[in-house]
Amino acid sequence: MNYELVNSLCYYTCMGSLITGVALSVASIWVPNVWQSEFMVKSFSTTGVLFTFAALGALVTKLLTI
């Protein structure tokens, strides 16, 4: 299995999740009543799940390549 490919995919997914999370956080500060929107709650939840999955995937590939 090509662990470098999996590791880079996990890295870019983590970076994308962090950027999306920052954008959503800034939006939640400046947009009034943003937490009343179901879309924003689902967006934050999805970003958290993607970040967790990518971080765990990167950890597993690092452990397997030692």
PDBQT receptor file of N, H, CA, C and O in Angstrom, charges set to zero:
ATOM      1  N   MET A   1       0.839  -1.174   0.000  1.00  0.00    +0.000 N 
ATOM      2  CA  MET A   1       0.000   0.000   0.000  1.00  0.00    +0.000 C 
ATOM      3  C   MET A   1       0.890   1.245   0.000  1.00  0.00    +0.000 C 
ATOM      4  O   MET A   1       1.940   1.266   0.642  1.00  0.00    +0.000 OA
ATOM      5  N   ASN A   2       0.473   2.253  -0.706  1.00  0.00    +0.000 N 
ATOM      6  H   ASN A   2      -0.380   2.236  -1.228  1.00  0.00    +0.000 HD
ATOM      7  CA  ASN A   2       1.239   3.485  -0.808  1.00  0.00    +0.000 C 
ATOM      8  C   ASN A   2       0.886   4.412   0.359  1.00  0.00    +0.000 C 
ATOM      9  O   ASN A   2      -0.066   5.189   0.288  1.00  0.00    +0.000 OA
ATOM     10  N   TYR A   3       1.677   4.312   1.437  1.00  0.00    +0.000 N 
ATOM     11  H   TYR A   3       2.451   3.681   1.495  1.00  0.00    +0.000 HD
ATOM     12  CA  TYR A   3       1.392   5.088   2.638  1.00  0.00    +0.000 C 
ATOM     13  C   TYR A   3       1.644   6.577   2.446  1.00  0.00    +0.000 C 
ATOM     14  O   TYR A   3       1.000   7.404   3.091  1.00  0.00    +0.000 OA
ATOM     15  N   GLU A   4       2.582   6.925   1.556  1.00  0.00    +0.000 N 
ATOM     16  H   GLU A   4       3.105   6.253   1.032  1.00  0.00    +0.000 HD
ATOM     17  CA  GLU A   4       2.840   8.349   1.313  1.00  0.00    +0.000 C 
ATOM     18  C   GLU A   4       1.621   9.024   0.705  1.00  0.00    +0.000 C 
ATOM     19  O   GLU A   4       1.308  10.164   1.051  1.00  0.00    +0.000 OA
ATOM     20  N   LEU A   5       0.932   8.339  -0.192  1.00  0.00    +0.000 N 
ATOM     21  H   LEU A   5       1.186   7.414  -0.473  1.00  0.00    +0.000 HD
ATOM     22  CA  LEU A   5      -0.275   8.889  -0.799  1.00  0.00    +0.000 C 
ATOM     23  C   LEU A   5      -1.373   9.061   0.241  1.00  0.00    +0.000 C 
ATOM     24  O   LEU A   5      -2.039  10.095   0.280  1.00  0.00    +0.000 OA
ATOM     25  N   VAL A   6      -1.561   8.060   1.074  1.00  0.00    +0.000 N 
ATOM     26  H   VAL A   6      -1.020   7.220   1.042  1.00  0.00    +0.000 HD
ATOM     27  CA  VAL A   6      -2.584   8.137   2.127  1.00  0.00    +0.000 C 
ATOM     28  C   VAL A   6      -2.239   9.259   3.101  1.00  0.00    +0.000 C 
ATOM     29  O   VAL A   6      -3.113  10.016   3.522  1.00  0.00    +0.000 OA
ATOM     30  N   ASN A   7      -0.964   9.360   3.455  1.00  0.00    +0.000 N 
ATOM     31  H   ASN A   7      -0.253   8.745   3.113  1.00  0.00    +0.000 HD
ATOM     32  CA  ASN A   7      -0.538  10.383   4.398  1.00  0.00    +0.000 C 
ATOM     33  C   ASN A   7      -0.739  11.785   3.824  1.00  0.00    +0.000 C 
ATOM     34  O   ASN A   7      -1.190  12.681   4.538  1.00  0.00    +0.000 OA
ATOM     35  N   SER A   8      -0.416  11.987   2.558  1.00  0.00    +0.000 N 
ATOM     36  H   SER A   8      -0.049  11.260   1.978  1.00  0.00    +0.000 HD
ATOM     37  CA  SER A   8      -0.609  13.312   1.960  1.00  0.00    +0.000 C 
ATOM     38  C   SER A   8      -2.094  13.630   1.811  1.00  0.00    +0.000 C 
ATOM     39  O   SER A   8      -2.496  14.781   1.975  1.00  0.00    +0.000 OA
ATOM     40  N   LEU A   9      -2.908  12.631   1.504  1.00  0.00    +0.000 N 
ATOM     41  H   LEU A   9      -2.582  11.696   1.371  1.00  0.00    +0.000 HD
ATOM     42  CA  LEU A   9      -4.354  12.843   1.425  1.00  0.00    +0.000 C 
ATOM     43  C   LEU A   9      -4.909  13.253   2.784  1.00  0.00    +0.000 C 
ATOM     44  O   LEU A   9      -5.732  14.164   2.870  1.00  0.00    +0.000 OA
ATOM     45  N   CYS A  10      -4.465  12.591   3.837  1.00  0.00    +0.000 N 
ATOM     46  H   CYS A  10      -3.796  11.851   3.768  1.00  0.00    +0.000 HD
ATOM     47  CA  CYS A  10      -4.896  12.946   5.193  1.00  0.00    +0.000 C 
ATOM     48  C   CYS A  10      -4.431  14.355   5.561  1.00  0.00    +0.000 C 
ATOM     49  O   CYS A  10      -5.170  15.115   6.187  1.00  0.00    +0.000 OA
ATOM     50  N   TYR A  11      -3.208  14.698   5.172  1.00  0.00    +0.000 N 
ATOM     51  H   TYR A  11      -2.607  14.081   4.663  1.00  0.00    +0.000 HD
ATOM     52  CA  TYR A  11      -2.681  16.027   5.470  1.00  0.00    +0.000 C 
ATOM     53  C   TYR A  11      -3.525  17.110   4.809  1.00  0.00    +0.000 C 
ATOM     54  O   TYR A  11      -3.896  18.089   5.457  1.00  0.00    +0.000 OA
ATOM     55  N   TYR A  12      -3.828  16.943   3.532  1.00  0.00    +0.000 N 
ATOM     56  H   TYR A  12      -3.526  16.148   3.006  1.00  0.00    +0.000 HD
ATOM     57  CA  TYR A  12      -4.613  17.956   2.831  1.00  0.00    +0.000 C 
ATOM     58  C   TYR A  12      -6.065  18.016   3.335  1.00  0.00    +0.000 C 
ATOM     59  O   TYR A  12      -6.680  19.082   3.340  1.00  0.00    +0.000 OA
ATOM     60  N   THR A  13      -6.598  16.880   3.752  1.00  0.00    +0.000 N 
ATOM     61  H   THR A  13      -6.099  16.013   3.748  1.00  0.00    +0.000 HD
ATOM     62  CA  THR A  13      -7.933  16.881   4.343  1.00  0.00    +0.000 C 
ATOM     63  C   THR A  13      -7.926  17.632   5.666  1.00  0.00    +0.000 C 
ATOM     64  O   THR A  13      -8.854  18.388   5.954  1.00  0.00    +0.000 OA
ATOM     65  N   CYS A  14      -6.887  17.431   6.474  1.00  0.00    +0.000 N 
ATOM     66  H   CYS A  14      -6.133  16.817   6.240  1.00  0.00    +0.000 HD
ATOM     67  CA  CYS A  14      -6.763  18.170   7.741  1.00  0.00    +0.000 C 
ATOM     68  C   CYS A  14      -6.653  19.662   7.476  1.00  0.00    +0.000 C 
ATOM     69  O   CYS A  14      -7.318  20.457   8.141  1.00  0.00    +0.000 OA
ATOM     70  N   MET A  15      -5.826  20.055   6.518  1.00  0.00    +0.000 N 
ATOM     71  H   MET A  15      -5.285  19.409   5.979  1.00  0.00    +0.000 HD
ATOM     72  CA  MET A  15      -5.651  21.476   6.224  1.00  0.00    +0.000 C 
ATOM     73  C   MET A  15      -6.957  22.090   5.706  1.00  0.00    +0.000 C 
ATOM     74  O   MET A  15      -7.314  23.206   6.083  1.00  0.00    +0.000 OA
ATOM     75  N   GLY A  16      -7.655  21.366   4.852  1.00  0.00    +0.000 N 
ATOM     76  H   GLY A  16      -7.364  20.459   4.545  1.00  0.00    +0.000 HD
ATOM     77  CA  GLY A  16      -8.936  21.852   4.345  1.00  0.00    +0.000 C 
ATOM     78  C   GLY A  16      -9.958  21.998   5.459  1.00  0.00    +0.000 C 
ATOM     79  O   GLY A  16     -10.730  22.957   5.483  1.00  0.00    +0.000 OA
ATOM     80  N   SER A  17      -9.961  21.036   6.388  1.00  0.00    +0.000 N 
ATOM     81  H   SER A  17      -9.334  20.257   6.368  1.00  0.00    +0.000 HD
ATOM     82  CA  SER A  17     -10.882  21.100   7.520  1.00  0.00    +0.000 C 
ATOM     83  C   SER A  17     -10.558  22.271   8.436  1.00  0.00    +0.000 C 
ATOM     84  O   SER A  17     -11.459  22.945   8.936  1.00  0.00    +0.000 OA
ATOM     85  N   LEU A  18      -9.273  22.509   8.655  1.00  0.00    +0.000 N 
ATOM     86  H   LEU A  18      -8.541  21.962   8.249  1.00  0.00    +0.000 HD
ATOM     87  CA  LEU A  18      -8.886  23.641   9.492  1.00  0.00    +0.000 C 
ATOM     88  C   LEU A  18      -9.276  24.963   8.853  1.00  0.00    +0.000 C 
ATOM     89  O   LEU A  18      -9.781  25.853   9.539  1.00  0.00    +0.000 OA
ATOM     90  N   ILE A  19      -9.055  25.108   7.565  1.00  0.00    +0.000 N 
ATOM     91  H   ILE A  19      -8.645  24.385   7.008  1.00  0.00    +0.000 HD
ATOM     92  CA  ILE A  19      -9.418  26.343   6.866  1.00  0.00    +0.000 C 
ATOM     93  C   ILE A  19     -10.927  26.550   6.892  1.00  0.00    +0.000 C 
ATOM     94  O   ILE A  19     -11.406  27.659   7.130  1.00  0.00    +0.000 OA
ATOM     95  N   THR A  20     -11.668  25.481   6.648  1.00  0.00    +0.000 N 
ATOM     96  H   THR A  20     -11.279  24.580   6.455  1.00  0.00    +0.000 HD
ATOM     97  CA  THR A  20     -13.128  25.574   6.693  1.00  0.00    +0.000 C 
ATOM     98  C   THR A  20     -13.603  25.913   8.104  1.00  0.00    +0.000 C 
ATOM     99  O   THR A  20     -14.513  26.723   8.277  1.00  0.00    +0.000 OA
ATOM    100  N   GLY A  21     -12.989  25.294   9.108  1.00  0.00    +0.000 N 
ATOM    101  H   GLY A  21     -12.249  24.635   8.967  1.00  0.00    +0.000 HD
ATOM    102  CA  GLY A  21     -13.348  25.579  10.493  1.00  0.00    +0.000 C 
ATOM    103  C   GLY A  21     -13.073  27.024  10.880  1.00  0.00    +0.000 C 
ATOM    104  O   GLY A  21     -13.864  27.642  11.593  1.00  0.00    +0.000 OA
ATOM    105  N   VAL A  22     -11.950  27.563  10.410  1.00  0.00    +0.000 N 
ATOM    106  H   VAL A  22     -11.307  27.061   9.831  1.00  0.00    +0.000 HD
ATOM    107  CA  VAL A  22     -11.640  28.966  10.693  1.00  0.00    +0.000 C 
ATOM    108  C   VAL A  22     -12.661  29.876  10.012  1.00  0.00    +0.000 C 
ATOM    109  O   VAL A  22     -13.139  30.837  10.614  1.00  0.00    +0.000 OA
ATOM    110  N   ALA A  23     -12.989  29.572   8.767  1.00  0.00    +0.000 N 
ATOM    111  H   ALA A  23     -12.600  28.791   8.278  1.00  0.00    +0.000 HD
ATOM    112  CA  ALA A  23     -13.967  30.398   8.050  1.00  0.00    +0.000 C 
ATOM    113  C   ALA A  23     -15.331  30.351   8.736  1.00  0.00    +0.000 C 
ATOM    114  O   ALA A  23     -15.991  31.382   8.869  1.00  0.00    +0.000 OA
ATOM    115  N   LEU A  24     -15.753  29.180   9.167  1.00  0.00    +0.000 N 
ATOM    116  H   LEU A  24     -15.217  28.343   9.058  1.00  0.00    +0.000 HD
ATOM    117  CA  LEU A  24     -17.030  29.061   9.862  1.00  0.00    +0.000 C 
ATOM    118  C   LEU A  24     -16.999  29.757  11.220  1.00  0.00    +0.000 C 
ATOM    119  O   LEU A  24     -17.996  30.342  11.644  1.00  0.00    +0.000 OA
ATOM    120  N   SER A  25     -15.850  29.692  11.901  1.00  0.00    +0.000 N 
ATOM    121  H   SER A  25     -15.041  29.217  11.556  1.00  0.00    +0.000 HD
ATOM    122  CA  SER A  25     -15.737  30.364  13.194  1.00  0.00    +0.000 C 
ATOM    123  C   SER A  25     -15.817  31.875  13.042  1.00  0.00    +0.000 C 
ATOM    124  O   SER A  25     -16.492  32.548  13.821  1.00  0.00    +0.000 OA
ATOM    125  N   VAL A  26     -15.133  32.405  12.043  1.00  0.00    +0.000 N 
ATOM    126  H   VAL A  26     -14.585  31.858  11.410  1.00  0.00    +0.000 HD
ATOM    127  CA  VAL A  26     -15.191  33.847  11.797  1.00  0.00    +0.000 C 
ATOM    128  C   VAL A  26     -16.609  34.250  11.405  1.00  0.00    +0.000 C 
ATOM    129  O   VAL A  26     -17.100  35.294  11.832  1.00  0.00    +0.000 OA
ATOM    130  N   ALA A  27     -17.256  33.435  10.604  1.00  0.00    +0.000 N 
ATOM    131  H   ALA A  27     -16.856  32.587  10.257  1.00  0.00    +0.000 HD
ATOM    132  CA  ALA A  27     -18.638  33.726  10.216  1.00  0.00    +0.000 C 
ATOM    133  C   ALA A  27     -19.557  33.718  11.434  1.00  0.00    +0.000 C 
ATOM    134  O   ALA A  27     -20.474  34.533  11.531  1.00  0.00    +0.000 OA
ATOM    135  N   SER A  28     -19.310  32.797  12.360  1.00  0.00    +0.000 N 
ATOM    136  H   SER A  28     -18.565  32.135  12.282  1.00  0.00    +0.000 HD
ATOM    137  CA  SER A  28     -20.164  32.740  13.543  1.00  0.00    +0.000 C 
ATOM    138  C   SER A  28     -19.950  33.940  14.460  1.00  0.00    +0.000 C 
ATOM    139  O   SER A  28     -20.841  34.293  15.232  1.00  0.00    +0.000 OA
ATOM    140  N   ILE A  29     -18.782  34.566  14.383  1.00  0.00    +0.000 N 
ATOM    141  H   ILE A  29     -18.058  34.279  13.756  1.00  0.00    +0.000 HD
ATOM    142  CA  ILE A  29     -18.535  35.762  15.180  1.00  0.00    +0.000 C 
ATOM    143  C   ILE A  29     -19.248  36.961  14.571  1.00  0.00    +0.000 C 
ATOM    144  O   ILE A  29     -19.867  37.748  15.287  1.00  0.00    +0.000 OA
ATOM    145  N   TRP A  30     -19.164  37.103  13.255  1.00  0.00    +0.000 N 
ATOM    146  H   TRP A  30     -18.661  36.464  12.673  1.00  0.00    +0.000 HD
ATOM    147  CA  TRP A  30     -19.628  38.325  12.612  1.00  0.00    +0.000 C 
ATOM    148  C   TRP A  30     -21.065  38.287  12.118  1.00  0.00    +0.000 C 
ATOM    149  O   TRP A  30     -21.680  39.338  11.942  1.00  0.00    +0.000 OA
ATOM    150  N   VAL A  31     -21.609  37.103  11.891  1.00  0.00    +0.000 N 
ATOM    151  H   VAL A  31     -21.109  36.249  12.034  1.00  0.00    +0.000 HD
ATOM    152  CA  VAL A  31     -22.979  36.998  11.390  1.00  0.00    +0.000 C 
ATOM    153  C   VAL A  31     -23.909  36.787  12.584  1.00  0.00    +0.000 C 
ATOM    154  O   VAL A  31     -23.738  35.828  13.336  1.00  0.00    +0.000 OA
ATOM    155  N   PRO A  32     -24.878  37.660  12.763  1.00  0.00    +0.000 N 
ATOM    156  CA  PRO A  32     -25.774  37.500  13.919  1.00  0.00    +0.000 C 
ATOM    157  C   PRO A  32     -26.692  36.279  13.763  1.00  0.00    +0.000 C 
ATOM    158  O   PRO A  32     -27.153  35.963  12.666  1.00  0.00    +0.000 OA
ATOM    159  N   ASN A  33     -26.936  35.618  14.871  1.00  0.00    +0.000 N 
ATOM    160  H   ASN A  33     -26.562  35.875  15.762  1.00  0.00    +0.000 HD
ATOM    161  CA  ASN A  33     -27.846  34.468  14.945  1.00  0.00    +0.000 C 
ATOM    162  C   ASN A  33     -27.445  33.320  14.027  1.00  0.00    +0.000 C 
ATOM    163  O   ASN A  33     -28.304  32.613  13.500  1.00  0.00    +0.000 OA
ATOM    164  N   VAL A  34     -26.144  33.135  13.837  1.00  0.00    +0.000 N 
ATOM    165  H   VAL A  34     -25.447  33.710  14.266  1.00  0.00    +0.000 HD
ATOM    166  CA  VAL A  34     -25.701  32.081  12.925  1.00  0.00    +0.000 C 
ATOM    167  C   VAL A  34     -25.943  30.684  13.510  1.00  0.00    +0.000 C 
ATOM    168  O   VAL A  34     -26.137  29.726  12.762  1.00  0.00    +0.000 OA
ATOM    169  N   TRP A  35     -25.933  30.566  14.842  1.00  0.00    +0.000 N 
ATOM    170  H   TRP A  35     -25.776  31.344  15.449  1.00  0.00    +0.000 HD
ATOM    171  CA  TRP A  35     -26.120  29.249  15.441  1.00  0.00    +0.000 C 
ATOM    172  C   TRP A  35     -27.569  28.786  15.409  1.00  0.00    +0.000 C 
ATOM    173  O   TRP A  35     -27.863  27.645  15.766  1.00  0.00    +0.000 OA
ATOM    174  N   GLN A  36     -28.466  29.651  14.990  1.00  0.00    +0.000 N 
ATOM    175  H   GLN A  36     -28.227  30.578  14.701  1.00  0.00    +0.000 HD
ATOM    176  CA  GLN A  36     -29.851  29.220  14.818  1.00  0.00    +0.000 C 
ATOM    177  C   GLN A  36     -30.044  28.534  13.478  1.00  0.00    +0.000 C 
ATOM    178  O   GLN A  36     -31.109  27.977  13.209  1.00  0.00    +0.000 OA
ATOM    179  N   SER A  37     -29.027  28.573  12.642  1.00  0.00    +0.000 N 
ATOM    180  H   SER A  37     -28.163  29.025  12.861  1.00  0.00    +0.000 HD
ATOM    181  CA  SER A  37     -29.095  27.936  11.331  1.00  0.00    +0.000 C 
ATOM    182  C   SER A  37     -28.657  26.475  11.449  1.00  0.00    +0.000 C 
ATOM    183  O   SER A  37     -27.574  26.184  11.957  1.00  0.00    +0.000 OA
ATOM    184  N   GLU A  38     -29.487  25.582  10.987  1.00  0.00    +0.000 N 
ATOM    185  H   GLU A  38     -30.366  25.819  10.574  1.00  0.00    +0.000 HD
ATOM    186  CA  GLU A  38     -29.153  24.158  11.011  1.00  0.00    +0.000 C 
ATOM    187  C   GLU A  38     -27.964  23.863  10.101  1.00  0.00    +0.000 C 
ATOM    188  O   GLU A  38     -27.183  22.949  10.366  1.00  0.00    +0.000 OA
ATOM    189  N   PHE A  39     -27.832  24.644   9.025  1.00  0.00    +0.000 N 
ATOM    190  H   PHE A  39     -28.467  25.386   8.810  1.00  0.00    +0.000 HD
ATOM    191  CA  PHE A  39     -26.721  24.467   8.089  1.00  0.00    +0.000 C 
ATOM    192  C   PHE A  39     -25.372  24.682   8.778  1.00  0.00    +0.000 C 
ATOM    193  O   PHE A  39     -24.434  23.920   8.543  1.00  0.00    +0.000 OA
ATOM    194  N   MET A  40     -25.263  25.698   9.614  1.00  0.00    +0.000 N 
ATOM    195  H   MET A  40     -26.025  26.317   9.805  1.00  0.00    +0.000 HD
ATOM    196  CA  MET A  40     -23.994  25.981  10.285  1.00  0.00    +0.000 C 
ATOM    197  C   MET A  40     -23.636  24.883  11.286  1.00  0.00    +0.000 C 
ATOM    198  O   MET A  40     -22.471  24.497  11.388  1.00  0.00    +0.000 OA
ATOM    199  N   VAL A  41     -24.605  24.390  12.007  1.00  0.00    +0.000 N 
ATOM    200  H   VAL A  41     -25.551  24.704  11.924  1.00  0.00    +0.000 HD
ATOM    201  CA  VAL A  41     -24.341  23.311  12.960  1.00  0.00    +0.000 C 
ATOM    202  C   VAL A  41     -23.867  22.064  12.217  1.00  0.00    +0.000 C 
ATOM    203  O   VAL A  41     -22.917  21.408  12.647  1.00  0.00    +0.000 OA
ATOM    204  N   LYS A  42     -24.517  21.738  11.117  1.00  0.00    +0.000 N 
ATOM    205  H   LYS A  42     -25.289  22.271  10.768  1.00  0.00    +0.000 HD
ATOM    206  CA  LYS A  42     -24.108  20.578  10.329  1.00  0.00    +0.000 C 
ATOM    207  C   LYS A  42     -22.742  20.798   9.681  1.00  0.00    +0.000 C 
ATOM    208  O   LYS A  42     -21.964  19.855   9.541  1.00  0.00    +0.000 OA
ATOM    209  N   SER A  43     -22.446  22.039   9.284  1.00  0.00    +0.000 N 
ATOM    210  H   SER A  43     -23.079  22.805   9.398  1.00  0.00    +0.000 HD
ATOM    211  CA  SER A  43     -21.144  22.333   8.689  1.00  0.00    +0.000 C 
ATOM    212  C   SER A  43     -20.023  22.128   9.698  1.00  0.00    +0.000 C 
ATOM    213  O   SER A  43     -19.006  21.510   9.381  1.00  0.00    +0.000 OA
ATOM    214  N   PHE A  44     -20.203  22.648  10.921  1.00  0.00    +0.000 N 
ATOM    215  H   PHE A  44     -21.029  23.150  11.178  1.00  0.00    +0.000 HD
ATOM    216  CA  PHE A  44     -19.196  22.443  11.952  1.00  0.00    +0.000 C 
ATOM    217  C   PHE A  44     -19.040  20.967  12.293  1.00  0.00    +0.000 C 
ATOM    218  O   PHE A  44     -17.921  20.494  12.489  1.00  0.00    +0.000 OA
ATOM    219  N   SER A  45     -20.130  20.246  12.365  1.00  0.00    +0.000 N 
ATOM    220  H   SER A  45     -21.039  20.630  12.206  1.00  0.00    +0.000 HD
ATOM    221  CA  SER A  45     -20.066  18.818  12.682  1.00  0.00    +0.000 C 
ATOM    222  C   SER A  45     -19.332  18.051  11.594  1.00  0.00    +0.000 C 
ATOM    223  O   SER A  45     -18.506  17.188  11.892  1.00  0.00    +0.000 OA
ATOM    224  N   THR A  46     -19.624  18.356  10.345  1.00  0.00    +0.000 N 
ATOM    225  H   THR A  46     -20.295  19.057  10.103  1.00  0.00    +0.000 HD
ATOM    226  CA  THR A  46     -18.967  17.687   9.231  1.00  0.00    +0.000 C 
ATOM    227  C   THR A  46     -17.474  17.993   9.217  1.00  0.00    +0.000 C 
ATOM    228  O   THR A  46     -16.657  17.101   8.987  1.00  0.00    +0.000 OA
ATOM    229  N   THR A  47     -17.119  19.246   9.461  1.00  0.00    +0.000 N 
ATOM    230  H   THR A  47     -17.783  19.970   9.648  1.00  0.00    +0.000 HD
ATOM    231  CA  THR A  47     -15.710  19.628   9.503  1.00  0.00    +0.000 C 
ATOM    232  C   THR A  47     -14.983  18.886  10.625  1.00  0.00    +0.000 C 
ATOM    233  O   THR A  47     -13.854  18.431  10.438  1.00  0.00    +0.000 OA
ATOM    234  N   GLY A  48     -15.615  18.763  11.772  1.00  0.00    +0.000 N 
ATOM    235  H   GLY A  48     -16.532  19.132  11.924  1.00  0.00    +0.000 HD
ATOM    236  CA  GLY A  48     -15.013  18.034  12.878  1.00  0.00    +0.000 C 
ATOM    237  C   GLY A  48     -14.808  16.561  12.574  1.00  0.00    +0.000 C 
ATOM    238  O   GLY A  48     -13.771  15.991  12.915  1.00  0.00    +0.000 OA
ATOM    239  N   VAL A  49     -15.781  15.951  11.942  1.00  0.00    +0.000 N 
ATOM    240  H   VAL A  49     -16.623  16.415  11.665  1.00  0.00    +0.000 HD
ATOM    241  CA  VAL A  49     -15.666  14.536  11.582  1.00  0.00    +0.000 C 
ATOM    242  C   VAL A  49     -14.552  14.331  10.554  1.00  0.00    +0.000 C 
ATOM    243  O   VAL A  49     -13.751  13.407  10.691  1.00  0.00    +0.000 OA
ATOM    244  N   LEU A  50     -14.494  15.176   9.536  1.00  0.00    +0.000 N 
ATOM    245  H   LEU A  50     -15.145  15.927   9.425  1.00  0.00    +0.000 HD
ATOM    246  CA  LEU A  50     -13.439  15.061   8.518  1.00  0.00    +0.000 C 
ATOM    247  C   LEU A  50     -12.058  15.257   9.118  1.00  0.00    +0.000 C 
ATOM    248  O   LEU A  50     -11.121  14.531   8.786  1.00  0.00    +0.000 OA
ATOM    249  N   PHE A  51     -11.931  16.243  10.005  1.00  0.00    +0.000 N 
ATOM    250  H   PHE A  51     -12.692  16.833  10.275  1.00  0.00    +0.000 HD
ATOM    251  CA  PHE A  51     -10.631  16.488  10.625  1.00  0.00    +0.000 C 
ATOM    252  C   PHE A  51     -10.211  15.305  11.486  1.00  0.00    +0.000 C 
ATOM    253  O   PHE A  51      -9.059  14.874  11.427  1.00  0.00    +0.000 OA
ATOM    254  N   THR A  52     -11.125  14.782  12.280  1.00  0.00    +0.000 N 
ATOM    255  H   THR A  52     -12.060  15.132  12.328  1.00  0.00    +0.000 HD
ATOM    256  CA  THR A  52     -10.802  13.641  13.141  1.00  0.00    +0.000 C 
ATOM    257  C   THR A  52     -10.405  12.427  12.312  1.00  0.00    +0.000 C 
ATOM    258  O   THR A  52      -9.428  11.748  12.630  1.00  0.00    +0.000 OA
ATOM    259  N   PHE A  53     -11.153  12.155  11.258  1.00  0.00    +0.000 N 
ATOM    260  H   PHE A  53     -11.946  12.706  11.000  1.00  0.00    +0.000 HD
ATOM    261  CA  PHE A  53     -10.837  11.026  10.380  1.00  0.00    +0.000 C 
ATOM    262  C   PHE A  53      -9.459  11.186   9.752  1.00  0.00    +0.000 C 
ATOM    263  O   PHE A  53      -8.674  10.237   9.721  1.00  0.00    +0.000 OA
ATOM    264  N   ALA A  54      -9.162  12.382   9.251  1.00  0.00    +0.000 N 
ATOM    265  H   ALA A  54      -9.799  13.153   9.276  1.00  0.00    +0.000 HD
ATOM    266  CA  ALA A  54      -7.877  12.607   8.596  1.00  0.00    +0.000 C 
ATOM    267  C   ALA A  54      -6.715  12.538   9.585  1.00  0.00    +0.000 C 
ATOM    268  O   ALA A  54      -5.657  11.996   9.266  1.00  0.00    +0.000 OA
ATOM    269  N   ALA A  55      -6.912  13.085  10.774  1.00  0.00    +0.000 N 
ATOM    270  H   ALA A  55      -7.771  13.526  11.033  1.00  0.00    +0.000 HD
ATOM    271  CA  ALA A  55      -5.851  13.044  11.782  1.00  0.00    +0.000 C 
ATOM    272  C   ALA A  55      -5.569  11.606  12.218  1.00  0.00    +0.000 C 
ATOM    273  O   ALA A  55      -4.410  11.213  12.356  1.00  0.00    +0.000 OA
ATOM    274  N   LEU A  56      -6.612  10.832  12.432  1.00  0.00    +0.000 N 
ATOM    275  H   LEU A  56      -7.553  11.151  12.320  1.00  0.00    +0.000 HD
ATOM    276  CA  LEU A  56      -6.413   9.422  12.804  1.00  0.00    +0.000 C 
ATOM    277  C   LEU A  56      -5.791   8.622  11.661  1.00  0.00    +0.000 C 
ATOM    278  O   LEU A  56      -4.953   7.751  11.893  1.00  0.00    +0.000 OA
ATOM    279  N   GLY A  57      -6.199   8.916  10.440  1.00  0.00    +0.000 N 
ATOM    280  H   GLY A  57      -6.880   9.623  10.252  1.00  0.00    +0.000 HD
ATOM    281  CA  GLY A  57      -5.593   8.240   9.290  1.00  0.00    +0.000 C 
ATOM    282  C   GLY A  57      -4.111   8.544   9.168  1.00  0.00    +0.000 C 
ATOM    283  O   GLY A  57      -3.314   7.649   8.887  1.00  0.00    +0.000 OA
ATOM    284  N   ALA A  58      -3.733   9.805   9.379  1.00  0.00    +0.000 N 
ATOM    285  H   ALA A  58      -4.381  10.532   9.607  1.00  0.00    +0.000 HD
ATOM    286  CA  ALA A  58      -2.318  10.175   9.330  1.00  0.00    +0.000 C 
ATOM    287  C   ALA A  58      -1.543   9.497  10.455  1.00  0.00    +0.000 C 
ATOM    288  O   ALA A  58      -0.411   9.058  10.254  1.00  0.00    +0.000 OA
ATOM    289  N   LEU A  59      -2.150   9.411  11.636  1.00  0.00    +0.000 N 
ATOM    290  H   LEU A  59      -3.070   9.768  11.799  1.00  0.00    +0.000 HD
ATOM    291  CA  LEU A  59      -1.494   8.750  12.760  1.00  0.00    +0.000 C 
ATOM    292  C   LEU A  59      -1.261   7.269  12.470  1.00  0.00    +0.000 C 
ATOM    293  O   LEU A  59      -0.186   6.739  12.751  1.00  0.00    +0.000 OA
ATOM    294  N   VAL A  60      -2.251   6.616  11.916  1.00  0.00    +0.000 N 
ATOM    295  H   VAL A  60      -3.124   7.046  11.687  1.00  0.00    +0.000 HD
ATOM    296  CA  VAL A  60      -2.126   5.184  11.612  1.00  0.00    +0.000 C 
ATOM    297  C   VAL A  60      -1.046   4.961  10.558  1.00  0.00    +0.000 C 
ATOM    298  O   VAL A  60      -0.244   4.038  10.701  1.00  0.00    +0.000 OA
ATOM    299  N   THR A  61      -1.002   5.774   9.510  1.00  0.00    +0.000 N 
ATOM    300  H   THR A  61      -1.653   6.523   9.394  1.00  0.00    +0.000 HD
ATOM    301  CA  THR A  61       0.020   5.571   8.477  1.00  0.00    +0.000 C 
ATOM    302  C   THR A  61       1.411   5.845   9.032  1.00  0.00    +0.000 C 
ATOM    303  O   THR A  61       2.369   5.183   8.635  1.00  0.00    +0.000 OA
ATOM    304  N   LYS A  62       1.541   6.803   9.940  1.00  0.00    +0.000 N 
ATOM    305  H   LYS A  62       0.762   7.341  10.263  1.00  0.00    +0.000 HD
ATOM    306  CA  LYS A  62       2.845   7.051  10.565  1.00  0.00    +0.000 C 
ATOM    307  C   LYS A  62       3.265   5.854  11.412  1.00  0.00    +0.000 C 
ATOM    308  O   LYS A  62       4.432   5.463  11.404  1.00  0.00    +0.000 OA
ATOM    309  N   LEU A  63       2.310   5.270  12.148  1.00  0.00    +0.000 N 
ATOM    310  H   LEU A  63       1.362   5.588  12.156  1.00  0.00    +0.000 HD
ATOM    311  CA  LEU A  63       2.639   4.111  12.982  1.00  0.00    +0.000 C 
ATOM    312  C   LEU A  63       2.986   2.890  12.136  1.00  0.00    +0.000 C 
ATOM    313  O   LEU A  63       3.837   2.093  12.530  1.00  0.00    +0.000 OA
ATOM    314  N   LEU A  64       2.348   2.731  10.989  1.00  0.00    +0.000 N 
ATOM    315  H   LEU A  64       1.657   3.379  10.668  1.00  0.00    +0.000 HD
ATOM    316  CA  LEU A  64       2.616   1.577  10.143  1.00  0.00    +0.000 C 
ATOM    317  C   LEU A  64       3.940   1.684   9.391  1.00  0.00    +0.000 C 
ATOM    318  O   LEU A  64       4.510   0.665   9.002  1.00  0.00    +0.000 OA
ATOM    319  N   THR A  65       4.429   2.890   9.183  1.00  0.00    +0.000 N 
ATOM    320  H   THR A  65       3.966   3.717   9.499  1.00  0.00    +0.000 HD
ATOM    321  CA  THR A  65       5.663   3.057   8.419  1.00  0.00    +0.000 C 
ATOM    322  C   THR A  65       6.896   3.128   9.308  1.00  0.00    +0.000 C 
ATOM    323  O   THR A  65       8.009   3.292   8.810  1.00  0.00    +0.000 OA
ATOM    324  N   ILE A  66       6.709   3.006  10.625  1.00  0.00    +0.000 N 
ATOM    325  H   ILE A  66       5.805   2.873  11.030  1.00  0.00    +0.000 HD
ATOM    326  CA  ILE A  66       7.881   3.047  11.541  1.00  0.00    +0.000 C 
ATOM    327  C   ILE A  66       8.633   1.756  11.452  1.00  0.00    +0.000 C 
ATOM    328  O   ILE A  66       9.642   1.581  12.134  1.00  0.00    +0.000 OA
TER     329      ILE A  66
